[in-house]
Amino acid sequence: MLVAAAVLLAFTGNVRAEDGYALWMRYAPLQPALAADYRTHLGEVVSPDQTPTQRAAREELVRGLSGLLGRAPRMNTAAIAAPAVVLGTPQSSVLIAPLRKEIEALGDEGYLLRHAHIDGHTVLLVAAPQDIGVLYGVFHLLRLLQTGASLDALEVRESPRLRLRLLNHWDNLDGYVERGYAGRSLWDWQTLPEWRDPRYTDYARANASLGINGTVLNNVNASAQSLAPDYLAKAAALADIFRPYGIRVYLSARFSAPIELGGLTTADPLDPAVQRWWRDKADEIYTRIPDFGGFLVKANSEGQPGPQDYGRSHADGANLLAAALAPHGGVVMWRAFVYAHDVPADRATQAYTEFVGLDGAFLPNVIVQVKNGPIDFQPREPFHPLFGAMPRTPLMMEVQITKEYLGFATHLVYLGPLYEEALQSDTRVRGEGATVAQLLTGIAGVANIGNDRTWSGSHFDQANWYAFGRLAWNPRHPSRDIAADWAAMTFTPSPEVVQPIVEMMMDSREAAVNYMTPLGLHHLMARGHHYGPGPWVDGGPRADWTSVYYHRADRHGIGFDRTAHGSNAVGQYSPEVAAEYEDLARAPEPLLLWFHHVPWDHRMASGRPLWDELVGRYTQGVRQVQGMQATWAGLQGRVDAQRHVQVAAFLSLQRREAQWWRDASVAYFQSVSGRPLPAGETAPPHPLAWYEALQFPSAPGDGR
Ligand code: GCV
């Protein structure tokens, strides 16, 4: 009852001021007629409450129904006295036990929603083989109500397509979040394990609502301290909070921890003392966290220690940790994000070269974690060539939810289409073809979560967490539909609001590509912090951390020749894909300059020369943001003022920065191409030197 009263107080109308804390779980009152209709189906809740997960499911349903329908449902534990929602598993509910066979076919995390007739009443079953499936089913039901869906003839059977659906937090132990734009870390390591902030439970609820089933608590640029006893006690407290919500805790492991924590003189994976140290450490972790998920490792990449320091391979390193975890059922997620500045080969080719020969050399509980594209979370990349190239190795795909390269938290860029594009890329490796999604064991998203009241640093960045989770559950779900669900749940289910918001979201990623890196350009952001344009970035410690390395623009043309005449990155794809990328006439225009160095007067699909097209795309990106501003302005009064004002302010910031991107990029590329601006295009208001001189030493999120 208390929960219901609190929810009602918080959400008495669609346009009441809101600060975003409730995410997509606002449970704001529905239109009275709709609420009355739902109440006829859902008057009672019949549910077990013996386990923490059963209680979580029941509480969530009560919270949701109370808020959405305006009154708390009657609670019941067994018999049916009215139209009811019946929750349970074949073990926990006699009402559900007869469906055992059918339900068990759904797998450990699946669930079923269906009407049935029991004791003369129509009931809605939320049934699953395990408690966690019931919780997932409750969230599904609440989503249907929040989006105003019909419950007639309801028949939902769901099972996740990917086994591992994880967030990766790049959170340091001092609370700093690398590439984080949403405040400081959610984990208050100082006050753990004693203080269990209720926010940790809300974090778990939000993830469970999407089916996310694991979280890596600490940065891949890891401190060995995360594995020290005091920090394990803190991680164990979080694991206890998350467990009822089906979320396992994982840790990033620093490869040199046996030296730093164990006092050994080496971390060589073939050294027996090192092997013993990791075995003992795994045993210690499992005594504290019995369902510990395993380790995530960044090794021999960007200065991190690894097996190659001892002349060993990535497989030697991964297998060392995997052997220690195997007796407990843990996994190692070994990242393939490796590239070295002293290797002359194109950076885009290095991970493949390093890993492809190791296919089959990993222990069964190793999963190689590969970024969606071969460089680094750019606004657009082709899919990573390792997908499809390691048939004997389980693979996870890693995407960024935080927007390191897409305008941080202040640019409205919905990443659903980016994830969808990566997941649906056809690797053409199995004759008839296989999408990247079909080849995956799991997926990891670099979290955009911090202690900001909105969780994600802006209202619209919540949609990226949401879309990641929904696609992790079902990689085939259209990102447009996910956007529509999110908008309905986050603002209001009214189509006059949802539709324009969805249009805006669906256009937003392409807008960012246009004003930052059109036509396959990539890595043109300012050095280090990656805030704003820096196409002129050159020199410094590593060529592959400069922009000129990637765009290769000169008087004659622009783009990175990755064909057989160039770096031959195309040769790492299956023959059909390679043939398409290799051929200037067939390469997809959105990836043109990723694969080809193209003369400025090359004729584009529009009929315009490349130079004109490039400038036009930059200008188009700015126009798209203006369009988003106009759409949002039209929603004033239909969205609560508190959120409307902040989104409007961020859009105006985005508009200003899109213009900055456009002007700085046009000024720079014009200085290289020496070409006049196409007719109708406005000259940048400042000379190139003005843009180049801008400095942002305090930009957020930089690595350190
Ligand atoms: C955690 C990019 C980012 C780094 C990040 C790295 C990685 O290079 O800029 O901050 O480090 O990717 O994924 O390991």
Residues whose N, C-alpha, C, O or C-beta is under 5 A from the ligand:
A	BS01	GCV	N221 G703
